Amino acid sequence: MIQYAKIILPKVYLWEKLYKKELQKCVSWSDPKELDELYNWCHENFNDLYSHIHNEVFLGIALKSKNRA
């Protein structure tokens, strides 16, 4: 899934809503052990533009997994 994210997110980053939608899709399809790598890659490449989206999407995943435990 990480490879898909690395291909699609650079193509859609100019459109905030589409970027968020694709990031959410990538996060939902990723294995839990891939999420750190995905977060770090997004942070390195798009954090200047979308730190608020990264915080929302990845925090949402963390809260969901915490509630399941």
C-alpha positions as CSV (number, residue, x, y, z in Angstrom):
1,M,0.0,0.0,0.0
2,I,2.9,2.3,0.7
3,Q,3.9,2.1,-3.0
4,Y,0.4,3.1,-4.1
5,A,0.5,6.1,-1.7
6,K,3.9,7.2,-3.1
7,I,2.4,7.1,-6.6
8,I,-1.0,8.6,-6.1
9,L,-0.5,11.3,-3.4
10,P,2.0,13.3,-5.4
11,K,-0.4,13.3,-8.3
12,V,-3.3,14.7,-6.3
13,Y,-1.6,17.0,-3.7
14,L,-2.8,20.1,-5.5
15,W,-6.4,19.3,-4.6
16,E,-6.8,19.3,-0.8
17,K,-10.1,17.3,-0.7
18,L,-8.8,14.7,-3.1
19,Y,-5.5,14.5,-1.3
20,K,-7.4,13.9,2.0
21,K,-9.7,11.3,0.4
22,E,-6.7,9.4,-1.1
23,L,-4.7,9.5,2.1
24,Q,-7.7,8.1,4.1
25,K,-8.0,5.4,1.5
26,C,-4.2,4.6,1.8
27,V,-4.4,4.6,5.6
28,S,-7.4,2.3,5.7
29,W,-5.8,-0.2,3.3
30,S,-2.4,-0.2,5.0
31,D,-1.2,-2.8,7.5
32,P,-0.8,-1.4,11.0
33,K,2.9,-1.9,10.7
34,E,3.0,0.3,7.6
35,L,1.3,3.3,9.1
36,D,4.5,4.7,10.7
37,E,6.3,4.5,7.4
38,L,3.3,6.1,5.6
39,Y,3.1,8.9,8.2
40,N,6.8,9.7,8.0
41,W,6.7,9.7,4.2
42,C,3.7,12.1,4.2
43,H,5.3,14.3,6.8
44,E,8.5,14.5,4.8
45,N,6.8,15.3,1.5
46,F,3.6,17.2,2.2
47,N,3.6,18.5,5.8
48,D,4.1,22.1,4.8
49,L,0.8,22.0,3.0
50,Y,-1.3,19.5,4.8
51,S,-0.1,19.1,8.4
52,H,-3.7,19.6,9.5
53,I,-4.9,16.7,7.3
54,H,-2.1,14.4,8.5
55,N,-3.0,15.2,12.1
56,E,-6.7,14.5,11.5
57,V,-6.3,11.3,9.5
58,F,-3.5,9.7,11.5
59,L,-4.9,10.8,14.9
60,G,-8.3,9.3,13.8
61,I,-6.6,6.0,13.1
62,A,-4.8,6.1,16.5
63,L,-8.0,6.8,18.3
64,K,-9.9,4.0,16.5
65,S,-7.2,1.4,17.3
66,K,-7.0,2.6,21.0
67,N,-10.8,2.2,21.3
68,R,-10.6,-1.4,19.9
69,A,-7.9,-2.3,22.5
